[in-house]
Amino acid sequence: MSATLEFVAPDATVQAAAVLMGELEVGALPVGRMGRAATSSPPSATSATPW
């Protein structure tokens, strides 16, 4: 395991993310910016897409 955190910027292209994933030999990367925590809230019942 690495002691450093690697992530991809929210405005990065899919190609840039794929290149970084290949270089790091990982299957996923967190999306974010340096110094900012990623936050998300679950969708509300009124905005949820019915399946």
PDB file of N, CA, C and O in Angstrom, chain B, residues numbered from 101:
ATOM      1  N   MET B 101       0.842  -1.167   0.000  1.00  0.00           N
ATOM      2  CA  MET B 101       0.000   0.000   0.000  1.00  0.00           C
ATOM      3  C   MET B 101       0.891   1.235   0.000  1.00  0.00           C
ATOM      4  O   MET B 101       1.981   1.244   0.572  1.00  0.00           O
ATOM      5  N   SER B 102       0.396   2.268  -0.654  1.00  0.00           N
ATOM      6  CA  SER B 102       1.151   3.521  -0.759  1.00  0.00           C
ATOM      7  C   SER B 102       0.803   4.468   0.384  1.00  0.00           C
ATOM      8  O   SER B 102      -0.319   4.460   0.890  1.00  0.00           O
ATOM      9  N   ALA B 103       1.763   5.271   0.779  1.00  0.00           N
ATOM     10  CA  ALA B 103       1.525   6.260   1.827  1.00  0.00           C
ATOM     11  C   ALA B 103       1.009   7.570   1.250  1.00  0.00           C
ATOM     12  O   ALA B 103       0.653   8.477   2.002  1.00  0.00           O
ATOM     13  N   THR B 104       0.965   7.684  -0.085  1.00  0.00           N
ATOM     14  CA  THR B 104       0.479   8.904  -0.718  1.00  0.00           C
ATOM     15  C   THR B 104      -0.873   8.659  -1.364  1.00  0.00           C
ATOM     16  O   THR B 104      -1.196   7.540  -1.762  1.00  0.00           O
ATOM     17  N   LEU B 105      -1.650   9.716  -1.458  1.00  0.00           N
ATOM     18  CA  LEU B 105      -2.964   9.639  -2.087  1.00  0.00           C
ATOM     19  C   LEU B 105      -2.881  10.235  -3.475  1.00  0.00           C
ATOM     20  O   LEU B 105      -2.437  11.371  -3.642  1.00  0.00           O
ATOM     21  N   GLU B 106      -3.296   9.491  -4.451  1.00  0.00           N
ATOM     22  CA  GLU B 106      -3.351   9.979  -5.828  1.00  0.00           C
ATOM     23  C   GLU B 106      -4.822  10.127  -6.183  1.00  0.00           C
ATOM     24  O   GLU B 106      -5.645   9.278  -5.836  1.00  0.00           O
ATOM     25  N   PHE B 107      -5.144  11.206  -6.873  1.00  0.00           N
ATOM     26  CA  PHE B 107      -6.517  11.403  -7.306  1.00  0.00           C
ATOM     27  C   PHE B 107      -6.527  12.143  -8.622  1.00  0.00           C
ATOM     28  O   PHE B 107      -5.505  12.679  -9.049  1.00  0.00           O
ATOM     29  N   VAL B 108      -7.668  12.173  -9.261  1.00  0.00           N
ATOM     30  CA  VAL B 108      -7.825  12.839 -10.544  1.00  0.00           C
ATOM     31  C   VAL B 108      -8.771  14.028 -10.347  1.00  0.00           C
ATOM     32  O   VAL B 108      -9.740  13.943  -9.593  1.00  0.00           O
ATOM     33  N   ALA B 109      -8.480  15.120 -11.027  1.00  0.00           N
ATOM     34  CA  ALA B 109      -9.293  16.335 -10.914  1.00  0.00           C
ATOM     35  C   ALA B 109     -10.671  16.119 -11.535  1.00  0.00           C
ATOM     36  O   ALA B 109     -10.801  15.361 -12.497  1.00  0.00           O
ATOM     37  N   PRO B 110     -11.695  16.770 -11.003  1.00  0.00           N
ATOM     38  CA  PRO B 110     -13.040  16.614 -11.550  1.00  0.00           C
ATOM     39  C   PRO B 110     -13.151  17.011 -13.021  1.00  0.00           C
ATOM     40  O   PRO B 110     -14.005  16.486 -13.735  1.00  0.00           O
ATOM     41  N   ASP B 111     -12.303  17.926 -13.481  1.00  0.00           N
ATOM     42  CA  ASP B 111     -12.369  18.364 -14.871  1.00  0.00           C
ATOM     43  C   ASP B 111     -11.392  17.619 -15.783  1.00  0.00           C
ATOM     44  O   ASP B 111     -11.245  17.984 -16.950  1.00  0.00           O
ATOM     45  N   ALA B 112     -10.729  16.594 -15.277  1.00  0.00           N
ATOM     46  CA  ALA B 112      -9.799  15.798 -16.089  1.00  0.00           C
ATOM     47  C   ALA B 112     -10.577  14.968 -17.105  1.00  0.00           C
ATOM     48  O   ALA B 112     -11.730  14.606 -16.872  1.00  0.00           O
ATOM     49  N   THR B 113      -9.943  14.677 -18.215  1.00  0.00           N
ATOM     50  CA  THR B 113     -10.581  13.830 -19.223  1.00  0.00           C
ATOM     51  C   THR B 113     -10.527  12.375 -18.793  1.00  0.00           C
ATOM     52  O   THR B 113      -9.719  11.991 -17.948  1.00  0.00           O
ATOM     53  N   VAL B 114     -11.385  11.587 -19.377  1.00  0.00           N
ATOM     54  CA  VAL B 114     -11.368  10.152 -19.108  1.00  0.00           C
ATOM     55  C   VAL B 114     -10.033   9.565 -19.544  1.00  0.00           C
ATOM     56  O   VAL B 114      -9.500   8.671 -18.886  1.00  0.00           O
ATOM     57  N   GLN B 115      -9.495  10.061 -20.643  1.00  0.00           N
ATOM     58  CA  GLN B 115      -8.204   9.575 -21.129  1.00  0.00           C
ATOM     59  C   GLN B 115      -7.101   9.858 -20.113  1.00  0.00           C
ATOM     60  O   GLN B 115      -6.266   8.991 -19.855  1.00  0.00           O
ATOM     61  N   ALA B 116      -7.086  11.056 -19.533  1.00  0.00           N
ATOM     62  CA  ALA B 116      -6.074  11.401 -18.529  1.00  0.00           C
ATOM     63  C   ALA B 116      -6.206  10.505 -17.302  1.00  0.00           C
ATOM     64  O   ALA B 116      -5.202  10.064 -16.742  1.00  0.00           O
ATOM     65  N   ALA B 117      -7.432  10.237 -16.887  1.00  0.00           N
ATOM     66  CA  ALA B 117      -7.658   9.350 -15.749  1.00  0.00           C
ATOM     67  C   ALA B 117      -7.185   7.941 -16.073  1.00  0.00           C
ATOM     68  O   ALA B 117      -6.575   7.282 -15.231  1.00  0.00           O
ATOM     69  N   ALA B 118      -7.459   7.478 -17.280  1.00  0.00           N
ATOM     70  CA  ALA B 118      -7.044   6.129 -17.675  1.00  0.00           C
ATOM     71  C   ALA B 118      -5.523   6.011 -17.712  1.00  0.00           C
ATOM     72  O   ALA B 118      -4.974   4.992 -17.293  1.00  0.00           O
ATOM     73  N   VAL B 119      -4.841   7.034 -18.204  1.00  0.00           N
ATOM     74  CA  VAL B 119      -3.375   7.015 -18.240  1.00  0.00           C
ATOM     75  C   VAL B 119      -2.821   6.939 -16.826  1.00  0.00           C
ATOM     76  O   VAL B 119      -1.923   6.142 -16.553  1.00  0.00           O
ATOM     77  N   LEU B 120      -3.346   7.761 -15.928  1.00  0.00           N
ATOM     78  CA  LEU B 120      -2.884   7.754 -14.547  1.00  0.00           C
ATOM     79  C   LEU B 120      -3.159   6.405 -13.885  1.00  0.00           C
ATOM     80  O   LEU B 120      -2.318   5.887 -13.151  1.00  0.00           O
ATOM     81  N   MET B 121      -4.332   5.843 -14.142  1.00  0.00           N
ATOM     82  CA  MET B 121      -4.657   4.526 -13.581  1.00  0.00           C
ATOM     83  C   MET B 121      -3.686   3.466 -14.083  1.00  0.00           C
ATOM     84  O   MET B 121      -3.291   2.579 -13.326  1.00  0.00           O
ATOM     85  N   GLY B 122      -3.300   3.551 -15.348  1.00  0.00           N
ATOM     86  CA  GLY B 122      -2.334   2.604 -15.896  1.00  0.00           C
ATOM     87  C   GLY B 122      -0.961   2.768 -15.282  1.00  0.00           C
ATOM     88  O   GLY B 122      -0.284   1.782 -14.986  1.00  0.00           O
ATOM     89  N   GLU B 123      -0.546   4.012 -15.089  1.00  0.00           N
ATOM     90  CA  GLU B 123       0.761   4.266 -14.480  1.00  0.00           C
ATOM     91  C   GLU B 123       0.811   3.769 -13.038  1.00  0.00           C
ATOM     92  O   GLU B 123       1.829   3.249 -12.579  1.00  0.00           O
ATOM     93  N   LEU B 124      -0.298   3.937 -12.338  1.00  0.00           N
ATOM     94  CA  LEU B 124      -0.353   3.527 -10.929  1.00  0.00           C
ATOM     95  C   LEU B 124      -0.738   2.063 -10.745  1.00  0.00           C
ATOM     96  O   LEU B 124      -0.644   1.516  -9.647  1.00  0.00           O
ATOM     97  N   GLU B 125      -1.176   1.437 -11.843  1.00  0.00           N
ATOM     98  CA  GLU B 125      -1.637   0.045 -11.815  1.00  0.00           C
ATOM     99  C   GLU B 125      -2.766  -0.143 -10.804  1.00  0.00           C
ATOM    100  O   GLU B 125      -2.725  -1.031  -9.952  1.00  0.00           O
ATOM    101  N   VAL B 126      -3.784   0.731 -10.928  1.00  0.00           N
ATOM    102  CA  VAL B 126      -4.958   0.661 -10.070  1.00  0.00           C
ATOM    103  C   VAL B 126      -6.216   0.585 -10.930  1.00  0.00           C
ATOM    104  O   VAL B 126      -6.188   0.928 -12.112  1.00  0.00           O
ATOM    105  N   GLY B 127      -7.302   0.141 -10.340  1.00  0.00           N
ATOM    106  CA  GLY B 127      -8.566   0.019 -11.061  1.00  0.00           C
ATOM    107  C   GLY B 127      -9.527   1.149 -10.786  1.00  0.00           C
ATOM    108  O   GLY B 127     -10.584   1.220 -11.413  1.00  0.00           O
ATOM    109  N   ALA B 128      -9.192   2.039  -9.862  1.00  0.00           N
ATOM    110  CA  ALA B 128     -10.072   3.159  -9.533  1.00  0.00           C
ATOM    111  C   ALA B 128      -9.242   4.294  -8.940  1.00  0.00           C
ATOM    112  O   ALA B 128      -8.177   4.073  -8.364  1.00  0.00           O
ATOM    113  N   LEU B 129      -9.749   5.498  -9.092  1.00  0.00           N
ATOM    114  CA  LEU B 129      -9.100   6.682  -8.522  1.00  0.00           C
ATOM    115  C   LEU B 129     -10.168   7.568  -7.898  1.00  0.00           C
ATOM    116  O   LEU B 129     -11.252   7.709  -8.464  1.00  0.00           O
ATOM    117  N   PRO B 130      -9.892   8.164  -6.753  1.00  0.00           N
ATOM    118  CA  PRO B 130     -10.833   9.147  -6.227  1.00  0.00           C
ATOM    119  C   PRO B 130     -10.779  10.417  -7.068  1.00  0.00           C
ATOM    120  O   PRO B 130      -9.750  10.736  -7.664  1.00  0.00           O
ATOM    121  N   VAL B 131     -11.878  11.124  -7.110  1.00  0.00           N
ATOM    122  CA  VAL B 131     -11.960  12.380  -7.848  1.00  0.00           C
ATOM    123  C   VAL B 131     -12.005  13.515  -6.842  1.00  0.00           C
ATOM    124  O   VAL B 131     -12.801  13.478  -5.904  1.00  0.00           O
ATOM    125  N   GLY B 132     -11.162  14.523  -7.023  1.00  0.00           N
ATOM    126  CA  GLY B 132     -11.162  15.651  -6.102  1.00  0.00           C
ATOM    127  C   GLY B 132     -10.076  16.639  -6.440  1.00  0.00           C
ATOM    128  O   GLY B 132      -9.410  16.533  -7.470  1.00  0.00           O
ATOM    129  N   ARG B 133      -9.905  17.603  -5.556  1.00  0.00           N
ATOM    130  CA  ARG B 133      -8.874  18.624  -5.703  1.00  0.00           C
ATOM    131  C   ARG B 133      -8.052  18.681  -4.426  1.00  0.00           C
ATOM    132  O   ARG B 133      -8.554  18.362  -3.348  1.00  0.00           O
ATOM    133  N   MET B 134      -6.810  19.079  -4.538  1.00  0.00           N
ATOM    134  CA  MET B 134      -5.924  19.202  -3.393  1.00  0.00           C
ATOM    135  C   MET B 134      -6.513  20.178  -2.376  1.00  0.00           C
ATOM    136  O   MET B 134      -6.877  21.303  -2.718  1.00  0.00           O
ATOM    137  N   GLY B 135      -6.602  19.734  -1.125  1.00  0.00           N
ATOM    138  CA  GLY B 135      -7.078  20.602  -0.068  1.00  0.00           C
ATOM    139  C   GLY B 135      -8.576  20.689   0.065  1.00  0.00           C
ATOM    140  O   GLY B 135      -9.065  21.432   0.915  1.00  0.00           O
ATOM    141  N   ARG B 136      -9.316  19.970  -0.729  1.00  0.00           N
ATOM    142  CA  ARG B 136     -10.770  19.990  -0.639  1.00  0.00           C
ATOM    143  C   ARG B 136     -11.283  18.581  -0.459  1.00  0.00           C
ATOM    144  O   ARG B 136     -10.939  17.685  -1.230  1.00  0.00           O
ATOM    145  N   ALA B 137     -12.083  18.384   0.529  1.00  0.00           N
ATOM    146  CA  ALA B 137     -12.681  17.065   0.763  1.00  0.00           C
ATOM    147  C   ALA B 137     -13.848  16.882  -0.190  1.00  0.00           C
ATOM    148  O   ALA B 137     -14.604  17.818  -0.446  1.00  0.00           O
ATOM    149  N   ALA B 138     -13.988  15.695  -0.706  1.00  0.00           N
ATOM    150  CA  ALA B 138     -15.125  15.384  -1.561  1.00  0.00           C
ATOM    151  C   ALA B 138     -16.352  15.190  -0.693  1.00  0.00           C
ATOM    152  O   ALA B 138     -16.319  14.459   0.297  1.00  0.00           O
ATOM    153  N   THR B 139     -17.415  15.841  -1.066  1.00  0.00           N
ATOM    154  CA  THR B 139     -18.655  15.677  -0.326  1.00  0.00           C
ATOM    155  C   THR B 139     -19.765  15.369  -1.299  1.00  0.00           C
ATOM    156  O   THR B 139     -19.783  15.871  -2.423  1.00  0.00           O
ATOM    157  N   SER B 140     -20.659  14.569  -0.875  1.00  0.00           N
ATOM    158  CA  SER B 140     -21.830  14.287  -1.688  1.00  0.00           C
ATOM    159  C   SER B 140     -22.963  13.942  -0.751  1.00  0.00           C
ATOM    160  O   SER B 140     -22.753  13.454   0.359  1.00  0.00           O
ATOM    161  N   SER B 141     -24.141  14.198  -1.211  1.00  0.00           N
ATOM    162  CA  SER B 141     -25.302  13.839  -0.408  1.00  0.00           C
ATOM    163  C   SER B 141     -26.134  12.863  -1.212  1.00  0.00           C
ATOM    164  O   SER B 141     -26.156  12.930  -2.441  1.00  0.00           O
ATOM    165  N   PRO B 142     -26.807  11.970  -0.544  1.00  0.00           N
ATOM    166  CA  PRO B 142     -27.632  11.014  -1.275  1.00  0.00           C
ATOM    167  C   PRO B 142     -28.776  11.746  -1.977  1.00  0.00           C
ATOM    168  O   PRO B 142     -29.233  12.782  -1.493  1.00  0.00           O
ATOM    169  N   PRO B 143     -29.235  11.229  -3.093  1.00  0.00           N
ATOM    170  CA  PRO B 143     -30.331  11.882  -3.806  1.00  0.00           C
ATOM    171  C   PRO B 143     -31.588  11.880  -2.951  1.00  0.00           C
ATOM    172  O   PRO B 143     -31.836  10.949  -2.185  1.00  0.00           O
ATOM    173  N   SER B 144     -32.366  12.927  -3.095  1.00  0.00           N
ATOM    174  CA  SER B 144     -33.618  12.977  -2.341  1.00  0.00           C
ATOM    175  C   SER B 144     -34.644  12.086  -3.022  1.00  0.00           C
ATOM    176  O   SER B 144     -34.482  11.709  -4.182  1.00  0.00           O
ATOM    177  N   ALA B 145     -35.692  11.755  -2.298  1.00  0.00           N
ATOM    178  CA  ALA B 145     -36.725  10.887  -2.834  1.00  0.00           C
ATOM    179  C   ALA B 145     -37.394  11.521  -4.044  1.00  0.00           C
ATOM    180  O   ALA B 145     -37.847  10.808  -4.940  1.00  0.00           O
ATOM    181  N   THR B 146     -37.465  12.840  -4.088  1.00  0.00           N
ATOM    182  CA  THR B 146     -38.122  13.506  -5.220  1.00  0.00           C
ATOM    183  C   THR B 146     -37.232  13.576  -6.453  1.00  0.00           C
ATOM    184  O   THR B 146     -37.733  13.718  -7.568  1.00  0.00           O
ATOM    185  N   SER B 147     -35.900  13.479  -6.264  1.00  0.00           N
ATOM    186  CA  SER B 147     -35.020  13.568  -7.436  1.00  0.00           C
ATOM    187  C   SER B 147     -34.506  12.213  -7.900  1.00  0.00           C
ATOM    188  O   SER B 147     -33.789  12.131  -8.897  1.00  0.00           O
ATOM    189  N   ALA B 148     -34.862  11.159  -7.193  1.00  0.00           N
ATOM    190  CA  ALA B 148     -34.384   9.826  -7.561  1.00  0.00           C
ATOM    191  C   ALA B 148     -35.035   9.364  -8.854  1.00  0.00           C
ATOM    192  O   ALA B 148     -36.221   9.600  -9.088  1.00  0.00           O
ATOM    193  N   THR B 149     -34.249   8.707  -9.684  1.00  0.00           N
ATOM    194  CA  THR B 149     -34.776   8.165 -10.933  1.00  0.00           C
ATOM    195  C   THR B 149     -35.435   6.826 -10.662  1.00  0.00           C
ATOM    196  O   THR B 149     -34.793   5.937 -10.102  1.00  0.00           O
ATOM    197  N   PRO B 150     -36.684   6.653 -11.034  1.00  0.00           N
ATOM    198  CA  PRO B 150     -37.344   5.361 -10.795  1.00  0.00           C
ATOM    199  C   PRO B 150     -36.760   4.289 -11.711  1.00  0.00           C
ATOM    200  O   PRO B 150     -36.494   4.557 -12.883  1.00  0.00           O
ATOM    201  N   TRP B 151     -36.566   3.123 -11.209  1.00  0.00           N
ATOM    202  CA  TRP B 151     -36.035   2.013 -12.004  1.00  0.00           C
ATOM    203  C   TRP B 151     -37.148   1.157 -12.379  1.00  0.00           C
ATOM    204  O   TRP B 151     -36.950   0.149 -13.058  1.00  0.00           O
TER     205      TRP B 151
END
